[in-house]
Amino acid sequence: MKILLVEDNPKTRVMIRKVLGSTQPDIEKIIECEDENEAVDLYARHNPNWVLMDIGLKTGSGLKATERIVKADPEAKVVIVTLFDDVEYRKAAEEAGALKYVLKDRLLEIAEIVC
């Protein structure tokens, strides 16, 4: 399984990798990036099984990246991973094509989703 991890905070990327590494032994590759355009490019190049997408990125928007990825590949599996526990963000994530919405204080949920 390949995962695209789109997160601008290096510490959060480490935490997510640890969660995935300890719970998902079948992960062969985790591809990482920090911004919208790179996320879209890496998705097209690597065709990952799952995308773990932050909303607030170094440049651009995780919601916009999600929308662009899903538009290019309607079968894309995107999970929003964010601090924003907000109805409007959840609605925007759904409209962008995200399958799930996980709060960063509940990272173990990611493992349940991608298994």
MIVOLO-306869 format. One line per 4 residues: their letters; for each residue x, y, z of C-alpha. Coordinates in steps of 0.5 Angstrom, whole numbers, plus 500, padded with zeros to 3 digits. Example, Ala and Ser with C-alpha at 12.3 -4.5 7.8 and 13.67 -1.06 7.14 Angstrom:
2
AS> 525:491:516  527:498:514
//
This chain:
115
MKIL> 500:500:500  502:507:498  500:513:502  501:521:500
LVED> 502:525:507  501:532:506  502:536:512  506:542:513
NPKT> 508:541:520  514:536:521  513:534:528  506:532:526
RVMI> 508:528:520  513:524:524  507:522:529  503:520:523
RKVL> 508:516:520  509:513:527  502:511:528  502:508:521
GSTQ> 508:504:522  506:501:529  499:499:526  500:498:518
PDIE> 505:493:517  503:493:509  505:500:508  511:500:503
KIIE> 512:507:502  510:514:505  511:520:500  511:526:504
CEDE> 510:534:502  508:540:504  504:544:499  498:544:495
NEAV> 501:544:488  506:538:490  501:534:493  497:534:486
DLYA> 503:533:482  506:527:487  499:524:487  499:524:479
RHNP> 506:521:479  505:516:485  498:514:485  497:512:492
NWVL> 492:508:495  491:513:500  492:521:501  492:524:508
MDIG> 491:531:507  492:537:512  487:543:511  492:549:512
LKTG> 499:548:508  505:551:507  502:554:501  496:553:498
SGLK> 490:549:501  489:542:503  481:543:501  483:545:494
ATER> 488:540:493  483:535:495  478:538:490  484:538:484
IVKA> 486:530:486  479:528:486  477:531:480  483:528:476
DPEA> 481:521:479  474:520:482  477:514:485  482:518:490
KVVI> 481:516:497  483:522:501  482:523:509  483:530:512
VTLF> 487:530:518  486:537:521  486:541:528  479:544:525
DDVE> 473:541:529  469:546:525  462:544:521  464:549:516
YRKA> 471:545:514  467:538:515  462:541:510  468:544:505
AEEA> 472:537:506  466:533:504  464:538:498  472:537:496
GALK> 471:530:495  474:527:502  472:521:504  473:522:512
YVLK> 475:527:516  480:526:522  482:531:528  489:531:529
DRLL> 488:529:537  485:522:534  491:520:530  489:513:531
EIAE> 483:513:527  487:514:521  490:507:522  483:504:522
IVC> 481:508:516  487:506:511  487:498:514
//
